[in-house]
Amino acid sequence: MKAKIHVYLKPGVLDPQGAAVAGALHNMGYEEVASVRQGKLIELDLTSDDPEIARARVDEMCAKLLSNPVIESYSIELE
C-alpha cells in the first residue's frame, strides 16, 4: 500500500518561499498568478494491508515527525 501525504502551511502563516515563486513567475510574464502557497508531498510505501490501521499509523507519523502541527496541516491519500 502507498500513502501520499500532502503537507501545507495553515492559512495566515507567512510563506516566503511561495512569495518568492510568485515574484519569479511575475518577472517571467505570468501576471495572472495572484499568489502561491508552497507545500510538500511525502510518499510512503507501507507493508500494511489494512487501510484503517495504515491511516492511523500514517496520521501518527505526521503528528510526530512529518508535519509541524503548529503551522502546518496535512492530508493523507492511501492507494
Phi, psi and omega in degrees: 000145179245139175244133173246125181244122176259119180248131183214154179291144177292153177303140179093345177275129181298141181234082183297327179293318176297320179296322178294319178296317179299317179298318179294319178297319178298317179296335179272000177099007179266070184291343181287350179281114182280319179197164180226135171240127183256143177223198178218154178242128178241128178247132178238135169265123185249151177268348182291142174257352183261110183300326181293314179293317180301314180298318180296318180293317179294321177300319178297317178299319180295317182293326185269330188219316193281344177221161174257102187297346179287320186239353184236151171243165178211159173227151185238132173241132175251137178236000000 
